[in-house]
Amino acid sequence: MTTTLIKHVSVVNEGTIRLCDVFLEGSVISKIVDAGLFSGEAHEIVDGTGKYLLPGLIDDQVHFREPGLTHKGDLYTESRAAVAGGITSYMEMPNTSPPATTLELLEQKYQRASEVSMANYSFFMGTSNNNLDELLKVDPKQVCGVKIFMGSSTGDMLVDNSQTLDNIFAQVKTLIALHCEVDPMIKANLEKYKEQYGEEVPVTAHHLIRDEAACYASSSAAIALAEKHGTRLHILHISTAKELDLFRNDIPLKEKQITAEACTHHLWFTNDDYAAKGNYIKWNPAVKTAADRDAIRAAVNDDRIDVLATDHAPHTIEEKEQSYLKAPSGGPLVQHALVALLELHHQGVFTLEKIVQKTAHNVADMFAIDKRGYVREGYFADLVLVDLNSPWQVTRENVLYKCGWSPFEGQVFNSRVLSTWVNGHKVYDGQHVLEGNLGHRLTFNR
C-alpha cells in the first residue's frame, strides 16, 4: 500500500488554515496531526513548508465532449488537464453526440470514464421534451443529477414545453441542474442586430443578444416552478447581478432547496474584453458587464452563490476563429480555474478559505458526495498542493487541452499547482501528468 507524508504544510480546510503533517495511506487520508508530530515512515515525503494544501476541487459542470465530439476534447485529455489544474473530481454534462438522455447511453459514458479518466467522475442525465420515463429511473446514489437546458442548446436538448417542465419539476426526486436563458428573447435580440449588421454581427454584441432579461426571465420562472413543487433545484453559471436577488443567504446550505453556481469566466472577464479576446470568450450565458462581474464576486462572498465551477467546454481554434454568428460558444478552463481563483485571492477578492468552501466543501455537501471535498481523516485523499508565490505565464505551449488554446493565454499567474493527488495517487507533479492511475466513480449519500 502506497504511503505519502506531506509535512509542515498549511492546510486550508473548514474555514481555517492550520500547519499540519498529513499522512496518506492507500486511497485515504489516514492521519492529520500538528506539524512536526507525525513519527511514522512513508514511501514518499513531501516538504510542504511555505505551501498550501487544499482539498481537490470538485467541478460540478464540465463538457468533456465524449462521445461524438472528440475532435474538441475527450474524457482522457480533459481529465488530464483537470488534474494539472487541481480538479480531482468532475460532473460532466449530457449534451454529447448522442446526448445522454437514456440510462443506456448514460452508462456507456460511465464505462468509458472507468477506462480513461484520470479524475473522479459523475455524469448528469440529460432531459428532452419526451424522456420523463427515463429520468424517473435515475438512481440518486449513483448519478449526480438531471440537467435541463431551459434555453438555447445544441441538438434536441432544449426543453421548452411548459407541461413537460412542470412534470419534470413535480416528479424527478434527485437534484435538477438548469441552464437558464429564454430562447425566443435571445432570437428576437439577434434579429435586431442582424437587421443592423447583416451576417457580420460583432462579438461585442454577444452580451446584448444573450442579455440580462433573457437570463432573469428563465431563472425566475425556474425558481417559481421549484417552489411550487418543492424541487431540489441548482441553477448553473449565473451571469447577471439581477439574478442574484433570487437566491438566499439567510439559511445554511444544508437547508437550501434552491442553490446557485458561478463560473470562472463570469468572475474574471467582462464585456470590455470582447474587443481583444473575441470569440475566445464567447460563452452561453454571455460574459456581461463589470458591474455584473463584481456583483457575482460579492455574492460568492456573502453566500448567495453556493459553488464555483468552470463550465469547461472546448472547441477547436478553427471553430472559434469563424465569424461571430458561426463560432460556437464555450471555452476550456479546467487547467486554469484554480490559479485564476488564487489570483483573485492575491487581488483581495476571495480568501483562501472561501475558495475552498465554494470549490470543494459546498460541492461535496450539496451533492452529498461520499467522503470527498474535505481534508479529513478517513476521507479519500483528493488533494492539491499549491505555491502562492511562483509566477508563470500561460502560453499555447503549456496548455494541456486537446483544443490547444486557453482564454488565459498571455496571463501571468502568481500561483502554481505543485502536486495533485487523486485517491492517494500523485497524478501531477507540477510539470508532468503522471499516467497509470484512474479516477473513481463518485457515489452519493442520498
C-alpha positions, 0 to 999 in steps of 0.5 A: 500500500502506497504511503505519502507524508506531506509535512509542515504544510498549511492546510486550508480546510473548514474555514481555517488554515492550520500547519499540519503533517498529513499522512496518506495511506492507500486511497485515504487520508489516514492521519492529520496531526500538528506539524512536526508530530507525525513519527511514522515512515512513508514511501514518499515525503513531501516538504510542504513548508511555505505551501498550501494544501487544499482539498481537490476541487470538485467541478460540478459542470464540465463538457468533456465532449465524449462521445461524438465530439472528440475532435474538441476534447475527450474524457482522457485529455480533459481529465488530464488537464483537470488534474494539472489544474487541481480538479480531482473530481468532475460532473460532466454534462449530457449534451454529447453526440448522442446526448445522454438522455437514456440510462443506456447511453448514460452508462456507456459514458460511465464505462468509458470514464472507468477506462480513461479518466484520470479524475473522479467522475459523475455524469448528469442525465440529460432531459428532452421534451419526451424522456420523463420515463427515463429520468424517473429511473435515475438512481440518486446514489449513483448519478449526480443529477438531471440537467435541463437546458431551459434555453438555447442548446445544441441538438434536441436538448432544449426543453421548452414545453411548459407541461413537460417542465412542470412534470419534470419539476413535480416528479424527478426526486434527485437534484435538477441542474438548469441552464437558464436563458429564454430562447425566443428573447435571445432570437428576437435580440439577434434579429435586431442586430442582424437587421443592423449588421447583416451576417457580420454581427460583432462579438461585442454584441454577444452580451446584448443578444444573450442579455440580462432579461433573457437570463432573469426571465428563465431563472425566475420562472425556474425558481417559481416552478421549484417552489411550487413543487418543492424541487431540489433545484441548482441553477448553473453559471449565473451571469447577471447581478439581477439574478442574484436577488433570487437566491438566499443567504439567510439559511445554511446550505444544508437547508437550501432547496434552491442553490446557485453556481458561478463560473470562472469566466463570469468572475474574471472577464467582462464585456470590455474584453470582447474587443481583444479576446473575441470569440475566445470568450464567447460563452452561453450565458454571455460574459456581461458587464463589470458591474455584473462581474463584481456583483457575482464576486460579492455574492460568492462572498456573502453566500448567495452563490453556493459553488464555483465551477468552470463550465469547461467546454472546448472547441477547436481554434478553427471553430472559434476563429469563424465569424461571430454568428458561426463560432460556437460558444464555450471555452476550456478552463479546467487547467486554469480555474484554480490559479485564476481563483488564487489570483483573485485571492492575491487581488483581495477578492476571495480568501483562501478559505472561501475558495475552498468552501465554494470549490470543494466543501459546498460541492461535496455537501450539496451533492452529498458526495461520499467522503470527498471535498474535505481534508479529513481523516478517513476521507479519500485523499483528493488533494492539491498542493499549491505555491502562492508565490511562483509566477508563470505565464500561460502560453499555447505551449503549456496548455494541456487541452486537446483544443490547444488554446486557453482564454488565459493565454498571455496571463501571468499567474502568481500561483502554481499547482505543485502536486495533485493527488487523486485517491492517494495517487500523485497524478501531477507533479507540477510539470508532468501528468503522471499516467497509470492511475484512474479516477473513481466513480463518485457515489452519493449519500442520498 
